[in-house]
C-alpha cells in the first residue's frame, strides 16, 4: 500500500479547496520540499498544564497539517521521502521530554511512509520558552520527491 492510500486509511483527508496562506507553506527547490512551520490547534505549555500525551497529539496534528500542505503542492504522498523534521515544543523551564512529544509526528510518518523506508528521517526536538499564539507545538519538515 502506498503512502497516499495509507494516509487515507488513517482518516487523513486532503481538501483541494484550501486557501493560500499568508506565507508559502511549501517551497519546492528541485526535488526537495521545505515546509513552513505548521502549528497545532492545541495551545499551552508542556510541563505546565499540558502532558506529554497532549503534546504528542499536538505534534500529530502538525504532521497532518504538513501532509495536507505537501499534498496541495505535489498532488500525492506517493513518491515522497521524509528527510528531516524540526519539532519545536512550548516548554516550561524544567520540561525535558520534547523528544517524546515530537514522537507524535515521527510515529505518524513511520505509519504512513514506513519506519524502515521513506519514513525513516532525521529529527530535532527542542524546547522553546514560547511559540506564536501560545501553540503547544510547531514543526517544519523537509521531503525529497522521487
Secondary structure, DSSP 8 states (H G I E B T S, - for coil): --HHHHHHHTT----TT----SS-SEEEETTEEEE--EE-S-BSEETBEE-HHHHHHHHHHHHHHHHHHHHHHHS-STTEEEEEEEEEEEB-TT---HHHHHHHHHHHHHHHHIIIIIT--EEEEEEES--GGGBSEEEEEEEEE-
